[in-house]
């Protein structure tokens, strides 16, 4: 599909997944309505109506029109049919129609796999997992698609990568895999930082805050958000700033802290919310009024405010409910209905209307399962207080036991976390030991070549008084020693710099779209003369002549040269080293096959895990590009080192960024092989 309708479909595809909501879906709906009025093709009208009701969150109507579009048999583009199957899968998931959900899931998956459409596969898997996670289903189903999604996401580096990592984090969060959720949120933040996406950085921090909240690290969460505001204040949109300030205000109220800071935050919000458009203003005012109600409730408990403030809460919460019902289809905040129930329950307790209070608190309890355990405990606390106030101590005790059971489960989870932390601590201790060993060797790695250089310079200096022809002879004799030892020092220093940057997550990858086969062949051809020093023969073989993938050619050069130079050091003289390029389903495999002493595959003594050495840096540089490396010492005719680099989907590559040539630096090549030629 082309033209205006194609643009609308694209807005829905990307806007609905977009965490920030930068795409104005309200405006998109208006444009779809206008399109329906003017379009004449039946199948396009049905498709457009399906999209409209999909955005309206009316899933029953949406699937009705999507079915009509499919049954018209006039949508011949298999990719568009796949997208309709995807929307129908999402709709049936929310409608809890398991059979139909599975049917359209399988149809969509088949289309996207055939077309290698990884972006839509990720959307398909995410939507299936997220609905299942929200419904607290068995995690086996979710785990299956989590694995598939994480394999797919390594193949994507487009604009939606941030959102995909966040969605993965939310799924992990919903199934209480908090460490994995944290890992995904950090990945999202790192991706946003690499691409200078400041609003995304801030939103990633907000999601990370939820992990801190679960661990009762509210103070740390608050400092993290304040630091984010201070660091990026000139680059953040007003909407993002307001969201961050609301997050800080919520933390103060959760800590039951009142005072000047809380008052200043509310004043800032009241002043700046006027800078948003009308629709967003209403949404933010609801959120702000919820916090004001919480603040007044705290003041009543502390005896700071009198009972006349209850009327203010009632007015504010009525306004919140009215505006929420009006704007909830485009709402950015997901827990407003929960807070309305909680605050109404609180008001009823104050007015001694205990039955109504229980209705509200039980309503909040049902909603709380969409969120983290603290929401659930807050609901149970309201129910417990209501029973206690009404004099029903038996039921209050039952609720207390239920709360204790939940807290016991949390303690068990915390014990598991402590075990994982201890395991991680032991790993870090071992890593520190490796670093200590490296620095103890560093003096030798630098001192030995520097001594050679210094001795050569001294010898040339003592001969400076003799005739120019004799001096030239001495200079030419020791020039090579000086150059090669300089390269060795430079290589050691470069490795150290790379290791420090990798540790600090500061080594940036400059991705280009490149013919990886051409690049590898060029690197191998530059290495032939160094193999000849040991009477070894390099043979390059490939199944394919061209494959464009997203990679950093500079890092690929260093990886290939590091691995090849180490293989030349351990392989037998007068032997052959075969370098093959093989295309597989999701990866391109670069295989180095040789005869000689194999690399130790034990985790602790494997050279790929030795701090700041060639092979460990090569492994880290590969991982930065979502690649892998492994050693196979059990081949029939020798040993293997295998590199795996992910293939990317062609339709998301910008042709202008495809590089046809890359100039290999001969000094870099000579530096990588300096250990071989000294």
N, C-alpha and C positions, 0 to 999 in steps of 0.2 A: 504494500500500500504506500502511496506516495502523496506528497503535498500536505495540505492543511490537516487532514485527518491523521496522517502519520505523525505530525507534530503533537497533536493532542494525545495520541496513544503513548508517545514518548514521555510526555509530561506526567501521565498517570503511572507509567512504568517506573520512572525515576522519582517522581514526587511522593508516591505513597510509601516508598521505602525510605525516603529522606528523613532522617531523624530531626534535622533542623527545621524542616518545613519551609525551606526557602522557596520552593515552588508553591505558589498560591493556589491551593486546590479549589478554593471557593471560586476563584476567577476561572480556573480550568473547567469547572462544572458549568459556568455561564457560557463559556465558549462551546462546550459540547452541545448545550441546548440550542444555541444559535446554529450550529452545524446541522443538527437534526431537522430544524425547520427548513433548511435550504437544500439538503441532500436528497437525491432521487433514487439512488440505488438501495434496494431493499436490504441486502446483506450488511451494507455499511450503516444504515439506520439502526438495525437491530444490535449490531456491535457497539455503536455509540450509546444506545440506550442502556446496554449492559454495563458499559463503563460508567455512565452517569449514576445508575443505582448502586453500583459497586462503591463509588465515592460517597454516595448517600448512606452507605452502610445498610442498605435494604437488600440483603443477600438473596431472599426468595425471588424478588423481581429481577435482580441482576442475572441469576442463572436462567430465568425464563427467556430473557432476550439473548443471552449468550448461546443458548440452545438453538434458538431460531436462526441466529447467524450461521452456526455450524450446519444445521439441517438444510439450509438453503443450497448447500453444495456449490456455492459460488465464491467461497474464499479458498482459492487454489494455492495460495502461498502457505506452504507447510509451516513456516516459522510463525506466521500470524495465527494459524490454527493451534500451534503449540502454546502460544500466549493465551488464547481463549481457554484452552484446557487448564492452564495455570490459574487463571482467574476463577474458573469453576471449581478447581481443587480447593482454593482458599475459601470460597463461599461455602462449599459443602463441609469443610472442616469446621467452620464456625456454626453451621447448622447442625453439626453432629450427625451427619448422614455418612456413616463410615463406608458403606459399600460404594456409594457414588464418589466419595472422596478418593478412595483407592482406584476406582476405574479411571477417573480423569487424571489422577496423579501418574498412573502408568502410561497413559496416552501422551501426557506432556513430557515425561522423562524420556520416552522413546524418541520423540521428535528432537529434543534438545541434545540427546546423546549422538544421534545420527548427524546433527549439524555442528557438533562440538561447540554448542552455544553455552559456555560455562557460566556466563553471567545469569542466564535464566535458570540454569540448573541449580545454582546457588539460591536464587529466589524461591524456587520450588521446594528445595530441601528445608530452607529456613522457615517458610510459611507452615510447612507440615509440622516441623519440630516445635515451633513457637506455640501453635494452638494446642498441641499435645501437652507441652510443658505447663501452659496456663491451666489446663484441665486436670493437672496432677496425675497423668496417666503413667503407665509403667515406663521406666526410663530406658528399657532395652530397645524399644522402637526409636527413641530419641537418640540414644548412643549410636545406633546404626547410621543415622543420617548426619549426626555431628561429625563422624569420621569422614563420610563422603564430602560434606561441605568443606571441611578443613583441607581436604585434598584439592578441591576445586578452587578455593580462595587463593591458594598459592599460585594459581595460573592467572589471577586477575591483578592488575595494578591500575585500575581506572578510577574515575571520580567516585564511584560507589563503594570503594574498598573500605573507607572509614565506617560507613553505615553497616556494611556486612560484618565487620569485626564487632561493632556495637551490638548488632542483633544476635550474633553468636554469644557474646557476653551475657545478654539478657536470657538466652536459653539456659546457659550454664547456671546463671543466678536463680532461675525458676526451679531448677532441679537440685539446688543447694550445692552445686560444685563451685564453691566460691573462689577457690584458687584458680581454677580454669577461667572463671568469669573475669577475675582480676587480670589474668594474662591477656585475655582478649581486649579488655578496655585499655590496657597499657599499649597493646599493639595498635589500637585505633589512635591513641594519642601520639604515638611515635610516627605513625603514617601522616597524621595531620601536621606534626612539627616539620617533617621532611618536606612537606608541600606548602608550608606557611599558611595553613588553613586555621586561622586564629579562633574563629567561632567553634570549629570542630574540636580544637584543643580544649576549650572551656567546657563543652558538652561532655567530652570524654572524662574530664575531671569530675563532673557532676555524677556520672555513672560510677566512677571509682569511689566517690564519696559514699555510695550505698554499701559498698564492701566494708568501708571503715565503720559505717553505722552498725552493721551486723556485729562487728567485733568490739562495739562500744568504744571506738576510738574517735569520739565526736570532736575532741579538741584538735586532733591531728587533721581531721577532715576540714574543720573550719580554717585552720592555718593554710592548708593546701589551696582552698578556694580563694582566700585573701591574697596569697602569693600569686595566683593566676591572674587576678584582677590587676594587681600592681604591675606585673610583668607585661601584660598585653593590653592595658587599658586604652592605649591609643589606637589599637587595631580591632577592638571588639565592637560589634553592633550594639545599639542601645538595648535591643531585646535580650541579647545574651547577657549584658551587664545586669539587667533587671532580674533575670533568672538566677544569676550567681548571688545577687544580694538576697533574694528570697531564700535560697539555700542556706545562707549564713543565718538569716533570721530564724529559719526553722530549727537550726542547730541550737541557737540560744534558747529557744522555747522548749526544745527537747531536754536541754540541760536545766530547765526551770530557772533560767537567769533573766531577771528583769533589770531595768535601769536605763541609763543615758544611751548606751550603745543600741539597745533595742528601739528606743524612741527615734534616734538618728536614722536608723535603717528604714523605719516606717516613713519618716519625712522624705528621705531620698526617693523611696518608691512612689509616694504620692505625687511628688514633684515631676518625676521623669516619665511616669506612665503616660502622661499627656502627649508625649512625643511619638507614641505608637499610633497606627491606624485604628479606626473605630472598633473593628472586630477584635483585634489583639488587645486594645484597651480594656474591653469588657472582660476578656479572659483573665488578664492580669489583675484587674480590680477584684474579681472573684477570689483569686489566689491570695491577694493582699488582705482582703476582708476576712478570709478564713484565719489568717495569722493574727489579725487584730482580735478576733473572737477568742482564739487560744490564749492570747496575752491577757485579755480581760478575765478569762476563766482562771488563769494563774493568780491574778491579782485578787480575785474573790477568795480563792483558797488561802492565800497568804494574809488576807484581811486588809489588803492595801486599798481595795475599792469596796463601795457599799452595794447593797442589793439593787439600787437603782440602775446599775450598769447591766443588769440582766436584760432590761428592755433594749439596750443598745445591741446586745448579742442577738436578740430575737429579730430586730429590724435588719441587721447586717446579714444574718443567715437566710432570711426570707428573700432578700435581694440576690444573694448568691444562688439560691435554688431557682429563682425565676430566670436569671440570666444564663445559668447553666443549662436549663431546659431549652433555652432559645438558641444557644451557640454550641451545644455539645457535639454536633456532627463535625465541626472543624476544630475541636478543642485540643490544645497542646498538652494540658495537664490531665493525667489519667486518674488521679485519686480524689477528685473533688467530691464525687458522690459519697465516698467513704467518709470524708470529713463533715459533710452535711449531716449524715446519720449520727456520727459521734457527737457533734455539737448539739443537735436536737435532743439526743438522749440525755446529755448533760443538763440542758434547760429543764427537761421533764423531771429529772431527779431533784433539781432545786425547787420545782413547783410541787413536788411530792406526788407526781403522776407516774407512779412506778411501772404500771403495766405498759403505758405508752413508751416509757424510757426503755423497757426491755425490748419492745418491738424495734425501736431505733437501733439499739446496741446489737441485737441479733441480725438486723439488716446490715450493719457495719461489719459484723463477723463474716457474713457470706461474701461481702465485697473484699474483705481483707485477704482472702486466699489468692487474689490476683497479685498481691505484693509480698513483702518479706514478713518474717515471723513477728516483728515488732508491731505491725498493724494488727495481727491476730491477738497478741497479748494485750494490746491496748483495748481491744473490743471486749475480751474476757474480763479485763479489770473493770470496765464500765458495768458489765453484767453482775460481777461480784459485788461491787459497791451498791448497786440497785437492790439486790437481794438483801444485803446487810441493812440498808436504810429502811427497807420494808419490813424487817424483822424475820425474814425467812433465812435463818442461819444455816439450816440443813443444806439448802440449795447453794448458799454462798460457799459452804465448805466443799461441796461437789465441784464447783467452778474453780476453787483454789487448788484442789487436787489435780484438775485438768491442766491448770497453769503450771503446776509443779512438774507434771509429766512432760509438758513441752520444754520446760527449762532443763529437765533431766536429759532429754534428747539433745538439746543444745550443748550441754556439758559433754555428752559423748562425742558430738561432732568436734567440740573444742579439743578433746583429748586426741582425736585423730589428727587435728591440725598441729598439735604440739609434737606428735610423732613425726609428721612430715617436716616440721621445722627443724627438729633434731637431725633428721636424715640430711636435710639441706645444709645444716650447719657443718656436719661431718664432711659433706662434699666440698664446702667452701674451705674447710681446714686443709683438705688434701690439695685443693687448688692453690692455696697460699703456700703450701710446702713446695709445689712445683715452681711457683714464682720465685721463692727463695733460692731454689736450686739454680734457676736461670740467672738470677743476679749474682750468685756466687761464681758462676761460669763466665759471666759477662766480662770480668776483669781480664780473664785469659783470652776471650774472643777478641777483645780490643787491644790488649797489651802485646800479644804475639805479632800481629801484622804491623802495629805501630813500631815495635822494636826493629822489625825487618826493614821498614821504610827508613827509620832513623839511621840504622847501620849503613844502608846503601847511600844515603845522603852524606854521612860522615866520610865514607870511603871516597866518594866523588869529590868531596871538599878537600881531602888530603892530596888528591891527585890534580887539583886545580893549578898547581904551579908548573906542571909538566906541559909539554907541547900540546897544541890543540888537537892534533890527530890522535895522540894517545888518550887524551881526556875524552874525546868523542867515543873512542873504543870502549872505555870504562863506562861512560854514560849509557851507551846502547846496550851494554852487558847487563846493567842493573835497572834500566828504565822499565822493563817488563815486570820485574819484582815489585817496584814501587807502585806501578799502575794496578797490578792485580791485588796487592795488599790494600791499596786505597779502596778498591771495589769491595773487598771483603769487609772493611770497616764500615763503608757506606751501607752495605747490605745488612749488617748487624744493627746499625742505627735505624734504618728504614723498617726493619722487622719490629724493633722495639717501639717505634712511633706508631706503627699499625696496630700492635698489640694493645697499647695504651688507649688509642682511639676506639678500638673495638670494645674494650672493657667499659669505656665511658659512653658507649653508644653514640659516638660523634663521627664515625666514619660514614660518610654519605655515599650512596650508590647513584651514579649518573647513568640512569637507564637510557639506552638507545635501542631502536629496532634494527637488528643486524643479522646478516647471513652468517650464522654460527659456523657452518661448514667451511666457508672461505676463511674465516678468522683462524680456526684451528689449523687448517692446512698451511696458512702463511706462517704461523708461529712454529710449526714443526719444521718447515723448510729452513727457517732461520737457525734452527737448533742442530742441523745435520753436521756442521763442521765440528761441533763440540762432541758429538757422538763418535766422530772419526778419531778423536784423540785416544779413545779406548778401543779402537777397531770394532766399533759397534755400528749396526746398520739400522736406521730408522725407516719403517715402512708405514705409510699412511694409506688407510683404506676406508671407504665410505659407501654406505648403501644409497645415500642421497646426495645430489649435487648442490641443493639449495634448501635452506630452512631458515626463515626469518623468525627470530625470537627476541624478546625483550631481555637485554643483558647490558652489563657495563663492560665494554671491550677491554678497557684498561685493567680491570680486575680479572677478567678471563685470561688475559695475557700472563698476569702474575701467577694465577692458579696453575695454568698449564706448564709454565716454565718451572715453577717450584716442584711440581710432581715429577716432571720429566728429569730435572737435574738430580733429584734424589734417586730415581730409578736407575739412571746412568751410574750412580755411585755404587749401587748394590748389585747390579746385573753383571753376569760373567762377560769377560773379554771375548771378542770375536763372536758375539751373539746378536740376534735380531730382536728389536723391540717393535711390536706391532701396535699402532694406534688406530683404533676403529671408531667410526661414528655411526651409531645405530638409532633409528627412529622407533620409539615405542608409543603406547597409547597416550600417556600424559607427559612423558619425559623424553628428552634426547639423551642417550647414553654415550659417553666418551670412555672407551675401554683401552687401558694400557696393559698389554700382555708382554711378559718378559721372563727370561730364565735367569735365576740368581737367588740371592738371599731375600726371602720375603719379609715384609714389614710385620712386626709383632702386632697381632690383632687384639691382644689383651687390653682392656679399657685403660688400665693405669699406665702401662708401658708403651702403648701405641704412640708412634711419633706424631700422629694427627692430634694428639691430646697434650703435647708438650708445649709449655707456655713460650710464646714469642719465637718459636722456630718455624722454618719454612712451611712444613706440612700442616701445623696447627693453624697458622695464619691462612693458608690456602683453604682449609676446612671452614674457617670463620667467614672468609670472603664468599665462599659458596653459599653458606647459610643466609648471608645478607641478600642473596639473590634467590632465596627459596630452593637452593640446590642441596645435594647430598653427596657424600663420598664414602665408599667402603672398600675394604681390602679382602681379596679372595686368594688365599695361599694353597687352595686344594684343587687347582686346575690340573688336568691330565698332563699338559705340556708346559707347566711353569706357574707363574703367579700373575695376579691381576690387581690393578687399581681401577675402580670404576667411578666416574663422575656422572651424576644425574642432574640435568638442568631442565626446569619446567618449560613446556611448550606453551605459547600464548595463542589466544583466539585471534584470527586475522581481522575480524570485523571491528575490533576495538583498537587497532593500530592506526596511527596517523601516518599516512604515506610520506608526509613531509619530513618526518623524523627518521625515516629509514636511511641508514648509512651504507654506502656502497664500498667505501674504502676506509681503512684504518692504518695509520702509520705506526709500525712497531719500532720502538726505540731500541737501537742496537746496543746502547750502553746498558739498558735494563737487561737485555738478553745476556750480555757478557757478565754483568753483575750476578745474575742468578746462577751462572755456571762457573763462578770464580773458584769455588771449592774443588772443582774438577780439574782446572787448568793450573792451579798453583803448584 
